[in-house]
Amino acid sequence: MDPVTQGVLGATLPQSTAKTRTLLGATVIGGLAGMAPDLDVLIRSSTDPLLFLEFHRQFTHSLLFIPIGGAVCGLLLHWLLGRRLQLSRLQSVAFATLGYATHALLDACTTYGTQLLWPLSDQRFAWNTVSIIDPLFTLPLLLLIIAGVIARKPRYARIGMVWALCYLSLGALQRERAEAQGQLLAESRGHMPIRLEAKPTFANLWLWKLVYETDTHFFVDAVRVTTQATLYEGDRVPKLDIKRDFPWLLEDSQQARDIARFYWFSNGYVAVDDAQRLVDVRYSMVPNEIKPLWGIALNPAAGPTAHVRYFVERETGPRARATFWAMLTGKHPPATQQNTQP
């Protein structure tokens, strides 16, 4: 999630356990510790463009690292702020640990993928229940912790925790409804998906991106799930086949190893776009299109030790914004059913 939401939820849990005297300290220490795991974004390399993909949401987001991260944050924040907020060292560590503990679990509710079990496993958990930015989730929590500080009562934060759990549960229900529609759509095309996922689009729980995989292709569609479901059929793209798409690539080259790293990061949802770049088909601004937000570009002329180039493209022009808004509000007409079998 975004840093504001992480800080707000990080403040909510310790505030809900605090006494009147320690309520402000719990809020401040918990909020700062709730944002701390994302300091892993500073792990970068000027020569290896994919290093940050491996370390973001890795050890700092592991459930096993929570006691360590909480203790480090608590001791540092106690020295900086806790003493001034009339907290003991133990209280600072306890509130920081509670705040820190909320971070990875909330990140796992998004679509990006979080290594909750590192170093036991490098599996990226993505429960796809909430957008990475969602004001409908964040603003009520923010208002409730502010009310708790003003009134000096932890019950507002407890209401906030109930709100967070209910909202994320609603997201899980909406995801299941969206995936059911995706399964029906795939069956109407004569497909038996190898896997199918529904992902929330930006800042809402009713417009979802559908991605499913067949033996040869990825299919990308969208569905608006309210009292009824509206499908927006979209694009398809062949799955990555390295020998077919990049016959010149040496198996022991750095670019080949970088493809494997990007493939892991993208959970195998990798294809080649019109520009001969490898893209993560899970993400796009318009949910039923394959217009990537990020990917990697290879260079046939590069030497065996050269890395790929990582790129980011976020199309937010008038057409993309208008199409997204029309789908979000139900004003975009659904596409006519077509036979899209490969």
Sequence and secondary structure as in RCSB ss.txt:
>XXXX:A:sequence
MDPVTQGVLGATLPQSTAKTRTLLGATVIGGLAGMAPDLDVLIRSSTDPLLFLEFHRQFTHSLLFIPIGGAVCGL
LLHWLLGRRLQLSRLQSVAFATLGYATHALLDACTTYGTQLLWPLSDQRFAWNTVSIIDPLFTLPLLLLIIAGVI
ARKPRYARIGMVWALCYLSLGALQRERAEAQGQLLAESRGHMPIRLEAKPTFANLWLWKLVYETDTHFFVDAVRV
TTQATLYEGDRVPKLDIKRDFPWLLEDSQQARDIARFYWFSNGYVAVDDAQRLVDVRYSMVPNEIKPLWGIALNP
AAGPTAHVRYFVERETGPRARATFWAMLTGKHPPATQQNTQP
>XXXX:A:secstr
  HHHHHHHHHHHHHHH  TTTHHHHHHHHHHHHHGGGGGGG   SS TTHHHHHTTSGGG GGGHHHHHHHHHH
HHIIIIITTTT  HHHHHHHHHHHHHHHHHHHHTSSS B TTTTT    B    S SS HHHHHHHHHHHHHHHH
HT THHHHHHHHHHHHHHHHHHHHHHHHHHHHHHHHHHTT   SEEEEEE TT SSEEEEEEE SSEEEEEEEEE
SSSEEEE   EEEB  HHHH TT  TTSHHHHHHHHHHHHTTT EEE TTSEEEETT  SSTTS   SEEEE  T
TS TT   EEEE    SHHHHHHHHHHHHT S          
